[in-house]
Amino acid sequence: MKDFIYKIYTAYLPAQHIIRRKGIDVEMYQRQSKKIKKSGMISLWYFIPIL
């Protein structure tokens, strides 16, 4: 996760000329299935405030 966020800020945003605005990043997690408790599979959404 740490490497993923680092790549967003150092590669993707600059390559797309996207400017981050003031604010906090938001992480949302959701378990994939209530039936799969032991697998630990989740969905992740990561929101970055941009201009």
The first five atom37 places (N, CA, C, CB, O) and aatype in JSON, in Angstrom:
{
  "aatype": [12, 11, 3, 13, 9, 18, 11, 9, 18, 16, 0, 18, 10, 14, 0, 5, 8, 9, 9, 1, 1, 11, 7, 9, 3, 19, 6, 12, 18, 5, 1, 5, 15, 11, 11, 9, 11, 11, 15, 7, 12, 9, 15, 10, 17, 18, 13, 9, 14, 9, 10],
  "atom_mask": [
    [1, 1, 1, 1, 1],
    [1, 1, 1, 1, 1],
    [1, 1, 1, 1, 1],
    [1, 1, 1, 1, 1],
    [1, 1, 1, 1, 1],
    [1, 1, 1, 1, 1],
    [1, 1, 1, 1, 1],
    [1, 1, 1, 1, 1],
    [1, 1, 1, 1, 1],
    [1, 1, 1, 1, 1],
    [1, 1, 1, 1, 1],
    [1, 1, 1, 1, 1],
    [1, 1, 1, 1, 1],
    [1, 1, 1, 1, 1],
    [1, 1, 1, 1, 1],
    [1, 1, 1, 1, 1],
    [1, 1, 1, 1, 1],
    [1, 1, 1, 1, 1],
    [1, 1, 1, 1, 1],
    [1, 1, 1, 1, 1],
    [1, 1, 1, 1, 1],
    [1, 1, 1, 1, 1],
    [1, 1, 1, 0, 1],
    [1, 1, 1, 1, 1],
    [1, 1, 1, 1, 1],
    [1, 1, 1, 1, 1],
    [1, 1, 1, 1, 1],
    [1, 1, 1, 1, 1],
    [1, 1, 1, 1, 1],
    [1, 1, 1, 1, 1],
    [1, 1, 1, 1, 1],
    [1, 1, 1, 1, 1],
    [1, 1, 1, 1, 1],
    [1, 1, 1, 1, 1],
    [1, 1, 1, 1, 1],
    [1, 1, 1, 1, 1],
    [1, 1, 1, 1, 1],
    [1, 1, 1, 1, 1],
    [1, 1, 1, 1, 1],
    [1, 1, 1, 0, 1],
    [1, 1, 1, 1, 1],
    [1, 1, 1, 1, 1],
    [1, 1, 1, 1, 1],
    [1, 1, 1, 1, 1],
    [1, 1, 1, 1, 1],
    [1, 1, 1, 1, 1],
    [1, 1, 1, 1, 1],
    [1, 1, 1, 1, 1],
    [1, 1, 1, 1, 1],
    [1, 1, 1, 1, 1],
    [1, 1, 1, 1, 1]
  ],
  "atom_positions": [
    [[0.83, -1.18, 0.0], [0.0, 0.0, 0.0], [0.88, 1.25, 0.0], [-0.95, -0.01, 1.21], [0.62, 2.21, -0.72]],
    [[1.91, 1.22, 0.81], [2.8, 2.38, 0.9], [3.46, 2.67, -0.46], [3.89, 2.14, 1.98], [3.54, 3.82, -0.87]],
    [[3.91, 1.62, -1.14], [4.52, 1.79, -2.47], [3.5, 2.29, -3.49], [5.13, 0.48, -2.95], [3.82, 3.11, -4.34]],
    [[2.28, 1.8, -3.4], [1.21, 2.22, -4.3], [0.95, 3.72, -4.17], [-0.08, 1.43, -4.0], [0.88, 4.43, -5.18]],
    [[0.82, 4.2, -2.97], [0.57, 5.63, -2.73], [1.76, 6.46, -3.18], [0.27, 5.9, -1.24], [1.59, 7.54, -3.76]],
    [[2.96, 5.98, -2.93], [4.17, 6.68, -3.35], [4.18, 6.85, -4.88], [5.44, 5.91, -2.88], [4.51, 7.92, -5.39]],
    [[3.83, 5.8, -5.59], [3.81, 5.86, -7.06], [2.74, 6.83, -7.57], [3.57, 4.48, -7.64], [2.95, 7.5, -8.58]],
    [[1.62, 6.89, -6.89], [0.58, 7.84, -7.29], [1.12, 9.27, -7.22], [-0.68, 7.69, -6.4], [0.97, 10.05, -8.16]],
    [[1.75, 9.6, -6.1], [2.24, 10.97, -5.88], [3.48, 11.31, -6.7], [2.54, 11.18, -4.42], [3.66, 12.46, -7.09]],
    [[4.33, 10.34, -6.97], [5.59, 10.64, -7.66], [5.56, 10.37, -9.16], [6.7, 9.85, -7.05], [6.38, 10.92, -9.9]],
    [[4.64, 9.55, -9.62], [4.62, 9.21, -11.04], [3.3, 9.59, -11.73], [4.86, 7.73, -11.22], [3.3, 10.37, -12.68]],
    [[2.19, 9.06, -11.23], [0.93, 9.24, -11.92], [0.45, 10.69, -11.93], [-0.12, 8.36, -11.3], [0.16, 11.24, -12.99]],
    [[0.35, 11.31, -10.76], [-0.15, 12.69, -10.71], [0.71, 13.65, -11.53], [-0.22, 13.17, -9.26], [0.16, 14.43, -12.31]],
    [[2.04, 13.63, -11.38], [2.87, 14.52, -12.21], [2.74, 14.23, -13.71], [4.32, 14.4, -11.8], [2.72, 15.16, -14.52]],
    [[2.66, 12.96, -14.09], [2.56, 12.61, -15.51], [1.26, 13.12, -16.13], [2.65, 11.09, -15.69], [1.22, 13.43, -17.32]],
    [[0.21, 13.2, -15.33], [-1.09, 13.67, -15.8], [-1.29, 15.17, -15.56], [-2.2, 12.89, -15.11], [-2.36, 15.72, -15.85]],
    [[-0.26, 15.83, -15.01], [-0.31, 17.27, -14.67], [-1.46, 17.58, -13.72], [-0.46, 18.11, -15.95], [-2.13, 18.6, -13.83]],
    [[-1.66, 16.67, -12.77], [-2.72, 16.83, -11.78], [-2.1, 17.43, -10.52], [-3.42, 15.47, -11.46], [-1.06, 16.98, -10.04]],
    [[-2.75, 18.45, -10.0], [-2.25, 19.15, -8.8], [-3.1, 18.75, -7.6], [-2.27, 20.7, -9.0], [-4.33, 18.81, -7.64]],
    [[-2.42, 18.36, -6.55], [-3.11, 18.0, -5.31], [-3.51, 19.28, -4.6], [-2.21, 17.1, -4.39], [-2.72, 20.22, -4.52]],
    [[-4.72, 19.31, -4.09], [-5.15, 20.48, -3.32], [-5.07, 20.17, -1.83], [-6.59, 20.91, -3.71], [-4.85, 19.02, -1.44]],
    [[-5.25, 21.18, -1.02], [-5.21, 21.01, 0.43], [-6.38, 20.13, 0.86], [-5.25, 22.39, 1.15], [-7.49, 20.26, 0.36]],
    [[-6.12, 19.25, 1.77], [-7.14, 18.34, 2.28], [-6.51, 17.01, 2.65], [0.0, 0.0, 0.0], [-5.3, 16.82, 2.53]],
    [[-7.33, 16.11, 3.09], [-6.82, 14.8, 3.53], [-7.15, 13.73, 2.49], [-7.43, 14.42, 4.9], [-8.13, 13.83, 1.76]],
    [[-6.31, 12.71, 2.44], [-6.59, 11.53, 1.63], [-7.57, 10.66, 2.42], [-5.26, 10.74, 1.28], [-7.52, 10.61, 3.65]],
    [[-8.45, 9.99, 1.69], [-9.45, 9.14, 2.35], [-9.29, 7.72, 1.84], [-10.91, 9.67, 2.08], [-9.21, 7.48, 0.64]],
    [[-9.25, 6.77, 2.77], [-9.17, 5.35, 2.44], [-10.49, 4.7, 2.86], [-7.95, 4.66, 3.14], [-10.95, 4.89, 3.98]],
    [[-11.08, 3.93, 1.94], [-12.3, 3.19, 2.27], [-12.04, 1.71, 2.01], [-13.52, 3.7, 1.43], [-11.57, 1.33, 0.93]],
    [[-12.35, 0.89, 2.99], [-12.16, -0.55, 2.88], [-13.51, -1.24, 2.97], [-11.2, -1.08, 3.99], [-14.4, -0.81, 3.71]],
    [[-13.65, -2.32, 2.21], [-14.87, -3.11, 2.28], [-14.52, -4.59, 2.11], [-15.89, -2.65, 1.2], [-13.79, -4.95, 1.18]],
    [[-15.03, -5.42, 3.0], [-14.81, -6.85, 2.88], [-15.48, -7.36, 1.61], [-15.34, -7.61, 4.13], [-16.62, -6.97, 1.32]],
    [[-14.8, -8.2, 0.85], [-15.33, -8.69, -0.42], [-16.62, -9.5, -0.24], [-14.29, -9.55, -1.12], [-17.58, -9.32, -1.0]],
    [[-16.64, -10.36, 0.73], [-17.81, -11.21, 0.95], [-17.89, -11.58, 2.42], [-17.75, -12.49, 0.06], [-16.87, -11.89, 3.05]],
    [[-19.07, -11.54, 2.96], [-19.26, -11.93, 4.35], [-19.0, -13.42, 4.54], [-20.67, -11.58, 4.83], [-18.71, -13.88, 5.65]],
    [[-19.11, -14.19, 3.45], [-18.88, -15.63, 3.52], [-17.39, -15.96, 3.58], [-19.51, -16.31, 2.31], [-17.01, -17.04, 4.03]],
    [[-16.56, -15.04, 3.13], [-15.12, -15.31, 3.05], [-14.4, -14.57, 4.19], [-14.54, -14.88, 1.67], [-13.58, -13.7, 3.92]],
    [[-14.69, -14.89, 5.39], [-14.1, -14.2, 6.54], [-12.62, -14.52, 6.71], [-14.84, -14.56, 7.8], [-11.85, -13.65, 7.09]],
    [[-12.23, -15.74, 6.45], [-10.85, -16.15, 6.7], [-9.88, -15.71, 5.61], [-10.78, -17.65, 6.84], [-8.68, -15.63, 5.85]],
    [[-10.38, -15.43, 4.41], [-9.47, -15.09, 3.31], [-8.88, -13.69, 3.47], [-10.21, -15.19, 1.97], [-7.77, -13.43, 3.01]],
    [[-9.6, -12.8, 4.11], [-9.1, -11.45, 4.3], [-9.15, -10.6, 3.04], [0.0, 0.0, 0.0], [-8.5, -9.55, 2.99]],
    [[-9.9, -11.01, 2.03], [-9.99, -10.24, 0.8], [-10.84, -9.0, 1.03], [-10.58, -11.09, -0.34], [-11.93, -9.07, 1.6]],
    [[-10.31, -7.86, 0.57], [-11.02, -6.6, 0.72], [-10.94, -5.8, -0.58], [-10.43, -5.78, 1.88], [-10.1, -6.06, -1.44]],
    [[-11.84, -4.83, -0.71], [-11.76, -3.83, -1.76], [-11.28, -2.55, -1.1], [-13.15, -3.62, -2.49], [-11.61, -2.27, 0.05]],
    [[-10.49, -1.79, -1.83], [-9.94, -0.55, -1.29], [-10.17, 0.58, -2.28], [-8.43, -0.69, -0.97], [-9.89, 0.44, -3.47]],
    [[-10.68, 1.68, -1.78], [-10.8, 2.9, -2.56], [-9.92, 3.93, -1.88], [-12.29, 3.4, -2.68], [-9.94, 4.07, -0.66]],
    [[-9.15, 4.66, -2.68], [-8.22, 5.67, -2.14], [-8.52, 6.98, -2.87], [-6.7, 5.24, -2.32], [-8.36, 7.07, -4.08]],
    [[-8.96, 7.98, -2.12], [-9.35, 9.26, -2.7], [-8.32, 10.34, -2.34], [-10.75, 9.68, -2.2], [-7.91, 10.47, -1.19]],
    [[-7.9, 11.09, -3.35], [-6.92, 12.16, -3.17], [-7.58, 13.46, -3.63], [-5.59, 11.87, -3.98], [-8.12, 13.52, -4.74]],
    [[-7.55, 14.49, -2.8], [-8.13, 15.76, -3.23], [-7.24, 16.41, -4.3], [-8.31, 16.71, -2.01], [-6.05, 16.62, -4.09]],
    [[-7.85, 16.73, -5.44], [-7.09, 17.35, -6.52], [-7.83, 18.58, -7.01], [-6.86, 16.35, -7.69], [-9.0, 18.79, -6.71]],
    [[-7.12, 19.4, -7.77], [-7.73, 20.59, -8.36], [-8.32, 20.25, -9.7], [-6.71, 21.73, -8.49], [-8.88, 21.12, -10.36]]
  ]
}
